[in-house]
Amino acid sequence: MSKLITSVNNDQVIKWSKLKQSKYQKKLQMYIIEGRHIIDEALKANLELEIIVTEESGLGGDYIVSNAVMKKISQNESSNDIVAIVKMSDIDRPLGNKVVYLDNIQDPGNAGTIIRTALAFGYDTVVLSEGVNRYNHKLINASKGAVFNINIVSSLQLNAVSDDYQIIGTLIDESAHALDSIVPSEKMIVIFGNEGVGISDDIIALLDHKVYIPMHNFDSLNVGITAGIILYHLK
């Protein structure tokens, strides 16, 4: 039976509203997701969650709340009529053969877009090395729920796996080769760097191939667009 909550000062509501901050996500081991499509993807992935809906939505959920409560806990500019609280459940999975490594990508929207692309093109794992919280609502929304259906890891020692994987990074310098000249191997790690400074020097030293996308009258693209082109070519 659904529980009705109408006060924004309710203890449960206060706890939910704190989940907008990563420190409370870590402390409480839960995070919030929003919108029907994203929640459907979480349910398909068998995640443990509690659904919260507004009184006016006509939807079923574990909690029914007022519009004022929904506005307090929602992170979207236009408040949703349904959100869910998801319990964190990290599962230790193998890297697989095809890995995408995000080297300090700053924008969670870019990270989410790349995760979505990686899943669409059959990659096994995405590594978020630094700077992006995998439970950030912008990342989850940009991934369209793909974040629930692909292996996500927060760290990977590249030097420990460099003998087993072909390591490919996007880089513009004299030693880089055009993308269409690269022949992918069965096991590879494809690296995308920070939006402002690119791939860090210690990772550049481990690259087997430096690649660039040949372009007319321009020398750079948004990292999400770059990832789409490169991951499709190497898939």
N, C-alpha and C positions, 0 to 999 in steps of 0.2 A: 504493500500500500504506500502511495506517495506521501511524503511529508510536506506540509505547506509552511513556507517561510515568507513573511511579508516585511519584516523589519531589517533595515540595513545595519542595525547594531547587534543583530543576532551573532552569537559567538562563531557559529559555523560560517556565516557570511564573511566575518572578519578574517577567518582563517583562509577561506577561498580567495579573498581579495589579495592576500599576501603572496599568492602563487604567481603574481605578475613579476616577482623578483626572484632571480636565480638562487639567491642565498636561502630563501624559504623553500624553494623547490628541493634543494639539496637536504635541508633540515627535515622537511616533512616527507620527502621521498614521493612526491606527487607533483603533477603539473596539470595545466588546464588546456583544453582544446575547444575550438569553437566552430560552429556551422555543421549542417547536416551531412555534407559530403565527407568532411574530415572525420566526423564521428562514425559514419558508416565504415570508413576505411579502418578505423581503430577496432571496431566490432569484428570486421572480417579477419583482422589479425589476432583476434582472441585476447585483446588487452583487458585488464581488469579495470573497470571504470564505473563511475556513478554519473547518471545523466540528470541534468538540471534544465527545466523548461519553464517558460513564463506561463502565467495563468491564461493569457489570451491566445497562446499558440495552439491549443487543442491537442498537443502532443502528450505522450506518456513519458514519465521519467521517475527517477527515485525521489526527486525533489521538485515541487512546483513553487515558483517564487514570483514576487511582484516585479513589475518593470524596473522599479527603483533598485531592487536587489540585483537584477540582471545587469543593470547599468554599472553597478559598483564592481561586479566581478569580471565583467567582460573587458577584453583588451582591444576590441575593434572600435573604430570611430563610430560606426553605426552598430548599435547593440544587436546581438543575435537573439533569437527566440529559443535557442538551445545551445548549451555548452556541456562539457563533461570534465570530470576530475579523473585523471588517469594515474594509477599507481605505477611507479617506476619498476621495471622488470628487466634488468640487463641480463642478457643471455650470452654466454661465452661460445661464440661460433668460430669456425675456421675462416681464414681470410678468403679462401677460394682462389681462383686463378686470375681474376680481373679486378683490380683494386683502383679506386680513385682516392687520391690523397690531396686534401685541401690544406695548404700551408698558410695558416694565419689569415684566412679569408675573413674580412671584417664585416661585410654586410650579410646578415642572416637571410635576406631575400635571395642573394646570389647563391649562398650555400644551399638553400632549399631547392632552388632551380636546378642546381647541379645534381643534387640527390635524386630529384625526379628524373632527370635525364639519364643518370647512371642506371637507375632501375629500368627505364624504358629500353635501354640498349643492352641489357643483359649483364651488367657488371655485378659483382658479388658483394663488395664491401666499399664503404666510404669512410675514410679516416678524417676526422676533424681534429687537426693537430693542436690548434690553439685559437683562442679569440672568439669562437662561436659556441653558444650554448645549444646543444641539440634539442632542448625542450623550449627554446624561444618560439613564441607563437608566430612570429613572422617567418621563421624557418619552416615550421610545420605547415603553415598556410601555403607558402611558396612551393613546398614539395607536393602539395595536393594529397597528402597522406602517404606518399612514397616512403617517408621516413619510418613508417611502421612495417614496411615490407622488404627492407634491405638491411643487411648487417651494417651497423654504425659502431665505430670504435673511436675512442678519444685519444689514443696514442699508438704509435708504431715506430719502433727503432729500425729505420731504413737500413742502417749498416748491418743489422743482424739478418736481413733477408735479401741483401743485394746480390748474393750469389745464386739465389733461386728465382729471382724476378728480373725481367727487363724493366729498367726504370727510365721513364720518358717524362720530360718536363718541357713546358712552354717557355721559350726564351728567345729574345731577339739579340743575337750577337754574331760575330763573323763565323763561329764554329757551328751555328745552328743549321739544320737542314729543312727544306720544305716538307710539309706534312705528307704530301703524296709520295715522297721518296722513302718513307718509313714502312718497313714490313713488321707488323706486330708479332710477338711471340705468343705461345700458349699461355704463359704466365707473365703478367706485366702489371706495373704500378704506374699510373698516369698522374702527374703532379700539376696542380694549378696553384699559382702564387697569389700573394696579397695584391689587392687592387692597386695600391700605390707603389709598392717597391718590388713586386714580383716574388720570385722564389728566393728563399734565403741562401746565403753563400754556402753554408755547410751541406745543404741538400744539393746544390748545383754540383758540388764536388763528387756526388754519388751518381749523377745521371749517366746512363748509357747512351741516350740520345737527347739532343736539344732540338726542339722542333718549333717552326713558326708557320703561320697561315699566310700564304702569298696573297697580297691585296693590291688593289689599284688606288693610288693617290691617298693612301692612309696607312698607318702603321700599328693601330691597336683597335681592339674590340672590348666590349664589356666581357668580364670573365665568364659570365653565364652563357653568352653567345659563343665565346671561344670554346668552352667546354662542350657545347652541343655539337659543334663542327668536328672537333678532335675525337670525342668519344664515339661519334657515329663512324668516322673513318676507321678507327682502330677496333671496332666491336667484333 
